[in-house]
Amino acid sequence: MSEHGKRAPRGPRTRPVGPIGEILEEDRAPRTAEPVGQEPTMVGIVQALGAIGDLMGQQVKNQNLVAAAATGAPPRPVEQFLKLKPPKFSRSGDPEAATSWIEELEKAFDLLRCTNEDKVILAMYRLQGNASTWWRASKDIVFPEGMVPMWDAFVEAFNGKCFSDTAREQKMAKFFRLHQNRMTVDQYEAKFAKLSKYAPKPVEDPVDRARRFREGLKPEIRIVLIPFNPKDYNDLYERA
C-alpha cells in the first residue's frame, strides 16, 4: 500500500464529550456514598456501659447474698442497727427502764428509717434473759401466723409484760390528768406523747388523740383554735 493509502494510527479512545451544560450538571449532582459500617454514637456507648454496670452490680449483690447465707451473717439492717449500740433489755416490772429502752430503740429506728416489721425484728435482737424468754413464748400469740408484725402491737405487749397493773394504772391516770398549765406547747406535747404510750387505746383514733390534746391546752389557746376546728393531731399541734 502506498504512503498515501496508509491509515493514520488510532489514538486512545475517549468518551464522547457532551455539551458543557451536561458536564456541569453531572459535577453538581450529589454522589451516593458507598455503604459503610455505621459507627456507634456516644449515647449508644453510654447506654451500653450503663447496662454492663447494672449487670455487674447485680452479680456482686447476688454474690454477697449467697456469702451472707453461707456464713450466717446478719442482714444489713441488723448490722447498721448494731453499730448504733442500742441498749439491751432483760428486766421486767420497771416501767421507767422499759420506757427508756423503747425510746432509745425508736431513735435508732427513725435514723435507719425502719419499717414496722424491721422494728419488731431488731427489738428482738436486744431482748435478753427473762425478757427474751417471754417473747419467744408470746410472739405467736401477739402475731399469729400470716399477720404482719406491727411496732405498736409489740410495744403494747411489751408494756403489758413489763408493767404491773398498779404501775400501768398510775401512768394512765397521770396521762388523763395531764394539762399544759405553765408548760410551753412543745413541753406539753412531749409529755403528752410520752404518757400516751401507757394509754394507747383511748388515743388510738387520730380524732380522739387530737381532741384529748386540745382539752389539755390552756383555755386561751383553745379559744384561738375554735375557728379552725383542727381534727388532725399534727395540724392541731402546729396551730397551737
Stockholm file with secondary structure:
# STOCKHOLM 1.0

chainA/1-240         MSEHGKRAPRGPRTRPVGPIGEILEEDRAPRTAEPVGQEPTMVGIVQALGAIGDLMGQQVKNQNLVAAAATGAPPRPVEQFLKLKPPKFSRSGDPEAATSWIEELEKAFDLLRCTNEDKVILAMYRLQGNASTWWRASKDIVFPEGMVPMWDAFVEAFNGKCFSDTAREQKMAKFFRLHQNRMTVDQYEAKFAKLSKYAPKPVEDPVDRARRFREGLKPEIRIVLIPFNPKDYNDLYERA
#=GR chainA/1-240 SS CCTTTSCCCCCCCCCCCCCHHHHHHHHHSCCCCCCCCCCCCHHHHHHHHHHHHHHHHHHHHHHHHHHHHHHTCCCHHHHHHHHTCCCCBCCCSCHHHHHHHHHHHHHHHHHHTCCHHHHHHHHHHTBCHHHHHHHHHHHHHHSCTTCCCCHHHHHHHHHHHHSCHHHHHHHHHHHHTCCCTTSCHHHHHHHHHHHHTTSTGGGCSHHHHHHHHHHTSCHHHHHHHTTTCCCSHHHHHHHC
#=GC SS_cons         CCTTTSCCCCCCCCCCCCCHHHHHHHHHSCCCCCCCCCCCCHHHHHHHHHHHHHHHHHHHHHHHHHHHHHHTCCCHHHHHHHHTCCCCBCCCSCHHHHHHHHHHHHHHHHHHTCCHHHHHHHHHHTBCHHHHHHHHHHHHHHSCTTCCCCHHHHHHHHHHHHSCHHHHHHHHHHHHTCCCTTSCHHHHHHHHHHHHTTSTGGGCSHHHHHHHHHHTSCHHHHHHHTTTCCCSHHHHHHHC
//
